[in-house]
Amino acid sequence: MSQIWKKNREETLLRRHGREMRSVIFDMPDGSEADFTLFKTGVSVCTLALTQENNVLIAEQFRPGPGTILPELPGGRVEDGEDILTAAKRELREETGYTSEDFAYIGTVNRDGYMINTSHCTFARNVTKVGEQQLDDGEFVTVKELPLSEFRELLRTGILTDTAGAYMILDHANLL
């Protein structure tokens, strides 16, 4: 039977680039202890951004884990004390040069059972290009507009890093 385990103790093993690797010891239901290595990424946001022509914005960038360029929904880290929608608007503008006045908060998704994170999903309609990207140092993003039908095909491949969030947003917006 499933039950919540009691956290006994934890230790930060490594801290870099706003991420942490932690050793977390749990007291197991059978009385034993188990040590898990968990990855903490903090709070993030992604946005499914839809243009007036029903194109979805995709941010493509190299990701070191899989060692390849991956398509993603625009997004990033939520700063301490920052409102989720404010962060979503900021990240969309910085990564893509697009903005919108029509943002909606949709919900959160779990990315992995061995990560400590909160990933918030938002939806922006009628996005328009208002300027150039404002990328952070070390950030290299190519922005593409995909027709909604092609975006759905991309989702079916499972390669999009925000697949679960994208499905949740499309379902919420009745666009599946």
N, C-alpha and C positions, 0 to 999 in steps of 0.2 A: 504494500500500500504506500502511495506517495505521501510524504509529509515534509514540512519545512525543516531543514537542518539548522542547527544552532551554530552560529559563527563563534569559534573559540578565540582565534587571534589572526592577525594579518600583518604583513610586512611588505613595504615597497622595495622591490628588487632593483628596479631601474626607472628613471624618470628622464624623458627627453621629448622635446618638441611638443609639449603639452599633453603627452601620453605617459601612462605608467604601466609597468608590469608588476603585479602583486602576487605574493604567496598568501593564500587564504586557507586556514585550517578550520575544518568543520567537524563537529561532533556528529557522528552518523547515527541513524536510528538503531543500529545493532550494538552501539556502545563504543565502536572503534572511532579513530580519527582518520581524516583524509585530507591531504594537501592538494590544493588546486592552484594552478598558475592562471591568473585572470588578467585580462588586458583592459585598462581603463582609458576611455577616450573622451569622456566628458559629455557635454550637451551639444548636439548638433541639430541642424535644420536642413531640409531639402525642399525645393519648390518645383512642382510641375507647372511650368510657365507656358501658357497657350496664347498664341498670337490671334489677331482678329481673323486671320485666314485659316485658323485651326491647325497651325503648326506648333509642335512642341519643341522648346529649346533644349538642346543637349550640350553638355559641357564635356569635352573629351580631354583627358589628360593621362599622362603616364602614371601608373601606380606601381611602386616598387615591390609590393607583395607578390602579385602575379607576374611582374616584370613586363607589362605590356600597357598599351593605351586602352583605357576603358571609357565607355560612355556612361555619363552620370547625369542626374538631375542637378541643376545648379544649387549650391549650398555650401555649408561649412560650419565652423564653430560658433556657438552662441557665447558672446562675451559675458563675464560675470555681471549680474544685475540687469542684463539686456532682455527686453521683452521678445518673445518668440517671433512675432510678426515683424517687429523692427529689425531683428537679425535676418529674417528671410528677405525682406526688402533690400537691406544692405548687401547681403551676399549675392542676390540676383543682379543688382546694379554693378557691384565690383567685378563679378565673374563674367558677365555677359554684355554690359552696357545697356541692358533693357530695364524697364520699370513698369509698374502698373499701379493703379489706384484701387484695383479690385482683388484684394488678397483675402483668403479664408484659411483659418486654421482647421486642419482635418483630424490629426491625432498623432499617436506615437507608434513606432514599430520596434520590435526587438531584432537586432541584427544577428546575434549569436548568443548561445547559452553560456559562453565563457568570456563574455565581455561585460564590463560595467559601463553602461552608456545609456543615454536617452536620445533617441533620434526622432525629432518632430517633423511632421510633414505638412506642407502648406500648398495651396492652389492659387495661382494667379491667372486671371483672365485678361484678355485684351492687352497683353504686354506690347510695348513699343520701344524701339531703340532710341535712346536719348543721348548717347555718347559712346566713347571708347571704354574698353575694359579698364579697371583700376586694380590690377592684380598685385598680390603681395610678393615680396622678394621670394624667389624660388618657385613661383607659381607660373605655369605655362599651360594655358587653357585655350582650346579651339572650340568655338561655338558653332553649332549647326542647328538649322531649323528642319525638323522632320514632319511631314504630313502626319496627321493623327493615325492614319491607317498603317504607315510605315513604323511609327512609334509602337503600335500594338504588336507588329511583327517582331520588332527588336525586343520587346518584353518577353515574347514567347521563347526567345533564345536563352534567357536567363543571364545574359552577360552584363546587363545594366547593373551597376552597383546598388541602386536603390529600387530593385524590382518589387519588393514587398510594399514599399511606400507608394510606388507608382500605381500598382494595382489598387491599393486602398483609395488613393485620390481619384483615379478614374471611376471606380465604383461609386464613390460618394457623389461625383459630378454626373453620374449616369452616362459615362462616355465609353464604357466597355463594349 
